[in-house]
Amino acid sequence: MSYPNIEAILEDGGDITVGRVGAECVASASTSYDCPVLLVRRDGETFATLLKRLDRSIGKAWDTETPIDEFNG
């Protein structure tokens, strides 16, 4: 499987994090200057599906210049 947007974040010195925040499982992508994506894992969502959604969301956030935040918003 290919994750071009996740790879771009990592190659630019950014971070991808998946873990618990409170009771929620969260996947985030951050660069040295912002956090374009913060996703909450959906009920029954596989890890592979979460990564695919994270990759697509990074691309969408970059294209629209609008952060995606499911955790706080």
KENULUM-888021 format. One line per 2 residues: number of its first residue (from 1); their letters; for each residue x, y, z of N, C-alpha, C. Coordinates in nm, 2 decimals, always signed. Each point is the difference from the previous one (the first is absolute). Layout:
% residues N
NUM = A = X/Y/Z/X/Y/Z/X/Y/Z  ... $
This chain:
% residues 73
1 = MS = +0.08/-0.12/+0.00/-0.08/+0.12/+0.00/+0.09/+0.12/+0.00  -0.05/+0.10/-0.07/+0.08/+0.13/-0.01/-0.07/+0.11/+0.08 $
3 = YP = +0.08/+0.08/+0.07/-0.06/+0.11/+0.07/+0.09/+0.12/-0.03  -0.02/+0.06/-0.12/+0.08/+0.11/-0.04/+0.00/+0.12/+0.09 $
5 = NI = -0.11/+0.04/+0.05/-0.01/+0.12/+0.09/+0.06/-0.03/+0.13  -0.01/-0.12/+0.06/+0.07/-0.03/+0.12/+0.15/+0.00/-0.02 $
7 = EA = +0.04/-0.05/-0.11/+0.14/+0.00/-0.03/+0.06/+0.14/-0.02  -0.08/+0.09/-0.06/+0.04/+0.14/-0.02/+0.02/+0.07/+0.14 $
9 = IL = -0.10/-0.03/+0.09/+0.01/+0.06/+0.13/+0.13/-0.05/+0.07  +0.03/-0.13/+0.00/+0.12/-0.05/+0.06/+0.13/+0.05/-0.06 $
11 = ED = +0.00/+0.00/-0.13/+0.12/+0.05/-0.07/+0.03/+0.15/+0.02  -0.11/+0.07/+0.04/+0.02/+0.15/+0.03/+0.03/+0.02/+0.15 $
13 = GG = +0.02/-0.11/+0.07/+0.04/+0.01/+0.14/-0.12/+0.01/+0.10  -0.12/-0.03/-0.06/-0.12/+0.00/+0.08/-0.02/-0.14/+0.08 $
15 = DI = -0.12/-0.01/+0.06/-0.03/-0.12/+0.08/-0.13/-0.05/-0.03  -0.02/-0.13/+0.01/-0.13/-0.07/+0.00/-0.01/-0.07/+0.13 $
17 = TV = -0.11/+0.02/+0.07/-0.02/-0.06/+0.13/-0.14/-0.07/+0.01  +0.00/-0.12/+0.05/-0.12/-0.07/+0.02/+0.00/-0.05/+0.15 $
19 = GR = -0.10/+0.03/+0.07/-0.01/-0.04/+0.14/-0.12/+0.05/+0.07  -0.01/-0.02/+0.13/-0.11/+0.04/+0.08/+0.01/+0.14/+0.05 $
21 = VG = -0.11/+0.07/-0.01/-0.01/+0.13/+0.06/-0.13/-0.01/+0.08  +0.01/-0.01/+0.13/-0.12/-0.03/+0.08/-0.05/-0.13/-0.04 $
23 = AE = -0.13/-0.01/-0.03/-0.06/-0.13/-0.04/+0.00/-0.02/-0.15  +0.04/+0.09/-0.07/+0.00/-0.01/-0.15/+0.14/-0.04/-0.05 $
25 = CV = -0.01/-0.08/-0.11/+0.12/-0.03/-0.08/+0.01/+0.11/-0.11  +0.12/+0.07/+0.00/+0.01/+0.11/-0.09/+0.12/-0.02/-0.09 $
27 = AS = -0.01/+0.04/-0.13/+0.11/+0.00/-0.09/+0.03/+0.15/-0.04  +0.12/+0.04/+0.01/+0.03/+0.14/-0.03/+0.12/+0.01/-0.10 $
29 = AS = +0.00/+0.10/-0.07/+0.12/+0.04/-0.09/+0.04/+0.14/+0.03  +0.13/+0.02/+0.03/+0.05/+0.13/+0.03/+0.12/+0.03/-0.08 $
31 = TS = +0.02/+0.13/-0.03/+0.12/+0.04/-0.06/+0.08/+0.09/+0.10  +0.10/+0.06/-0.04/+0.08/+0.09/+0.09/-0.08/+0.13/+0.02 $
33 = YD = -0.11/+0.03/-0.07/-0.07/+0.12/+0.01/-0.15/-0.01/+0.03  -0.06/-0.12/-0.02/-0.14/-0.01/+0.03/-0.04/-0.15/+0.02 $
35 = CP = -0.12/-0.02/+0.03/-0.06/-0.14/+0.01/-0.12/+0.00/-0.09  +0.02/-0.04/-0.13/-0.11/+0.01/-0.09/-0.11/-0.10/+0.02 $
37 = VL = +0.03/-0.12/+0.07/-0.10/-0.10/+0.01/+0.00/-0.06/+0.14  -0.12/-0.02/+0.06/-0.02/-0.06/+0.12/-0.13/-0.08/-0.01 $
39 = LV = +0.01/-0.14/-0.01/-0.11/-0.08/-0.03/-0.03/-0.09/+0.12  -0.13/-0.03/+0.03/-0.04/-0.09/+0.10/-0.04/-0.13/-0.07 $
41 = RR = +0.06/-0.11/+0.05/-0.03/-0.13/-0.06/-0.15/-0.04/+0.02  -0.06/-0.04/-0.11/-0.14/-0.04/+0.00/-0.02/-0.14/+0.06 $
43 = DG = -0.12/-0.02/+0.06/-0.03/-0.13/+0.05/+0.01/-0.10/-0.11  +0.08/-0.11/+0.02/+0.02/-0.11/-0.09/+0.10/+0.03/-0.11 $
45 = ET = +0.06/+0.12/+0.00/+0.09/+0.04/-0.11/+0.13/-0.07/+0.02  +0.05/-0.07/-0.10/+0.13/-0.07/+0.01/+0.11/+0.10/+0.00 $
47 = FA = +0.12/-0.04/+0.05/+0.12/+0.08/+0.00/+0.03/+0.05/-0.14  +0.00/-0.10/-0.10/+0.03/+0.03/-0.14/-0.09/+0.10/-0.06 $
49 = TL = -0.13/+0.00/+0.04/-0.10/+0.09/-0.05/+0.03/+0.14/+0.06  +0.03/+0.00/+0.13/+0.04/+0.13/+0.06/+0.12/+0.07/-0.06 $
51 = LK = +0.10/-0.08/-0.03/+0.12/+0.05/-0.07/-0.04/+0.06/-0.14  -0.08/-0.08/-0.07/-0.04/+0.05/-0.14/-0.08/+0.13/+0.01 $
53 = RL = -0.09/+0.01/+0.10/-0.08/+0.12/+0.03/+0.09/+0.12/+0.04  +0.10/-0.03/+0.08/+0.10/+0.10/+0.04/+0.07/+0.05/-0.12 $
55 = DR = +0.05/-0.09/-0.09/+0.07/+0.05/-0.12/-0.09/+0.08/-0.09  -0.12/-0.04/-0.02/-0.09/+0.08/-0.08/-0.03/+0.13/+0.06 $
57 = SI = -0.02/+0.01/+0.13/-0.03/+0.12/+0.07/+0.11/+0.10/+0.00  +0.12/-0.05/+0.01/+0.12/+0.09/-0.02/+0.00/+0.07/-0.13 $
59 = GK = -0.03/-0.08/-0.11/-0.01/+0.06/-0.13/-0.11/+0.10/-0.01  -0.11/-0.03/+0.05/-0.12/+0.09/+0.00/+0.04/+0.13/+0.08 $
61 = AW = +0.06/-0.01/+0.11/+0.03/+0.11/+0.09/+0.10/+0.09/-0.08  +0.10/-0.06/-0.06/+0.10/+0.08/-0.08/-0.07/+0.07/-0.12 $
63 = DT = -0.09/-0.07/-0.07/-0.06/+0.05/-0.12/-0.09/+0.12/+0.03  -0.08/-0.01/+0.11/-0.09/+0.10/+0.04/+0.05/+0.10/+0.10 $
65 = ET = +0.13/-0.02/+0.05/+0.06/+0.08/+0.10/-0.09/+0.02/+0.12  -0.07/-0.11/+0.03/-0.09/+0.00/+0.12/+0.03/-0.12/+0.08 $
67 = PI = +0.04/+0.01/+0.13/+0.02/-0.11/+0.09/-0.12/-0.09/+0.02  +0.02/-0.13/+0.02/-0.11/-0.09/+0.03/+0.02/-0.04/+0.14 $
69 = DE = -0.10/+0.03/+0.09/+0.01/-0.03/+0.14/-0.13/-0.07/+0.05  +0.00/-0.13/+0.01/-0.11/-0.07/+0.05/+0.00/-0.01/+0.15 $
71 = FN = +0.11/+0.02/+0.06/+0.01/-0.01/+0.15/-0.06/+0.12/+0.07  +0.04/+0.12/-0.04/-0.04/+0.12/+0.07/-0.12/+0.07/-0.06 $
73 = G = -0.05/-0.05/-0.12/-0.10/+0.08/-0.06/-0.12/-0.07/-0.04 $
